[in-house]
Amino acid sequence: MAEKLHLGEFKIKPETEETVWMDRKRLTVFALPISFTIYRLSPSRINIQTGLLNTREEEIMLYRVRDVSYSQGFFERLSGTGTVIITSTDATTPAIRFEHVKNARDVKELVVQLVEECRRKNRVRTAEVMDEDDGDDADNSDGENMV
C-alpha cells in the first residue's frame, strides 16, 4: 500500500552535495569572522547565505561561471585575506564576491578547477565573441574619412 504524504514532506529526499570549501566574510582589519555571510563551494555550485534574522541565499551553478579574479587590498594583505570576484552568465546574479576570505588566491584556483571539471562533466562549452574593431577609424593615415 502507498505511504501517505503529509503537507511539507518530500517523497524523495533532495540530494545534498559535499561542501568542498566554506568560509565567512571577515572584518578587514583583524580578519575575524564576525559576519552573517557564509560562502560555500561544492563540486557543482556556489552558495552564499547572508543575514541573521532574515536570511537570503544566492546560488550559481559552476558551469555558468565565465571569469574568476582575485584582489587583495592593503589591509587584506596585512590580515592574510583577499576577495575573489566571480562573473557568471546567471541572470539574477551576474557577479558575486567572496569578500575578505582566508587563502583567497587558493580559493580562486579551486573555483577555476571546479568550473573546468563541472563543464567537462556536463559537456558544457562556452564561446567568446571577439570584436575585430581595432579603433583605427579615427586615426586614418590618409586623412580621409571612412564611409
C-alpha positions in Angstrom: 0.0 0.0 0.0 1.3 3.5 -0.9 2.6 5.6 2.0 0.5 8.7 2.6 2.4 12.0 2.0 1.8 14.8 4.6 2.0 18.6 4.0 5.5 19.8 3.8 7.0 16.3 3.4 9.0 15.0 0.5 8.5 11.7 -1.2 12.1 11.8 -2.5 14.9 13.3 -0.4 16.8 16.1 -2.1 20.4 15.2 -2.8 22.9 17.3 -0.9 26.4 17.7 -2.2 29.5 17.6 -0.1 30.9 21.0 0.7 34.5 21.4 -0.7 35.2 24.8 0.9 33.4 27.1 3.3 34.3 30.4 5.0 32.7 33.5 6.4 33.2 37.1 5.4 35.7 38.6 7.7 36.5 42.0 9.1 39.1 43.7 7.0 41.4 44.9 9.8 41.6 41.9 12.2 40.4 39.1 9.9 37.8 38.0 12.4 34.9 36.0 11.0 32.3 38.2 12.8 29.7 38.3 10.0 26.5 36.8 8.9 27.7 36.0 5.4 28.7 32.4 4.7 30.3 31.2 1.5 30.1 27.6 0.4 31.6 25.8 -2.6 30.5 22.4 -3.8 31.6 20.4 -6.9 28.8 21.9 -8.9 27.5 25.0 -7.1 28.5 28.3 -5.4 26.3 29.2 -2.5 26.2 32.5 -0.5 24.0 32.8 2.6 23.5 36.2 4.2 21.6 37.6 7.1 20.8 36.7 10.7 17.1 37.1 11.2 16.1 37.5 7.6 18.3 35.2 5.5 18.9 35.2 1.8 20.6 32.6 -0.2 22.2 33.0 -3.7 23.3 30.0 -5.7 25.1 29.8 -9.0 25.8 26.6 -10.9 29.5 26.3 -11.6 29.1 25.7 -15.4 27.7 29.2 -15.6 30.9 30.9 -14.4 32.7 32.9 -17.0 35.5 34.6 -15.2 37.3 34.4 -11.8 39.6 37.0 -10.5 41.3 37.9 -7.2 42.1 41.1 -5.5 43.9 42.0 -2.2 43.9 45.4 -0.7 46.5 46.7 1.8 44.6 45.7 4.9 43.7 42.4 3.4 47.4 41.7 2.8 48.1 42.5 6.4 45.4 40.2 7.7 46.0 37.4 5.2 42.7 37.7 3.4 41.5 38.7 0.0 38.5 39.0 -2.3 37.5 36.5 -5.1 35.3 38.0 -7.8 33.3 35.6 -9.9 31.4 36.7 -13.1 28.7 34.4 -14.4 26.0 34.1 -17.1 23.3 33.8 -14.4 20.6 36.4 -15.0 19.8 37.1 -11.3 23.4 37.1 -10.1 25.8 38.1 -12.8 28.7 38.7 -10.4 29.4 37.6 -6.8 32.2 38.4 -4.4 33.8 36.2 -1.7 34.9 39.2 0.3 37.7 39.1 2.9 38.2 35.3 2.9 41.3 33.5 4.1 43.6 32.0 1.4 41.7 33.9 -1.4 44.3 33.0 -4.1 43.9 29.3 -3.3 40.1 29.7 -3.3 40.3 31.3 -6.8 42.3 28.4 -8.1 39.9 25.9 -6.6 36.9 27.7 -8.2 38.7 27.6 -11.6 39.5 23.9 -11.2 35.9 23.0 -10.2 34.4 25.1 -13.0 36.5 23.2 -15.6 35.6 19.8 -14.0 31.9 20.8 -13.9 31.9 21.9 -17.6 33.6 18.7 -18.7 31.2 16.6 -16.7 28.1 18.3 -18.1 29.6 18.7 -21.5 29.2 22.5 -21.5 31.2 24.6 -23.9 31.5 28.4 -23.9 32.3 30.6 -26.9 33.7 34.1 -26.8 32.7 36.6 -29.5 35.7 38.7 -30.5 35.2 42.1 -31.9 37.6 42.9 -34.8 37.2 46.7 -34.4 40.7 47.8 -33.5 39.9 51.5 -33.2 41.7 52.7 -36.3 38.7 54.6 -37.7 39.7 57.8 -36.1 43.4 57.5 -37.0 43.1 57.2 -40.7 46.7 57.8 -42.0 45.5 59.3 -45.4 43.4 61.9 -43.6 40.3 60.7 -45.3 37.1 59.9 -43.5 35.9 56.4 -43.8 32.4 55.9 -45.0 
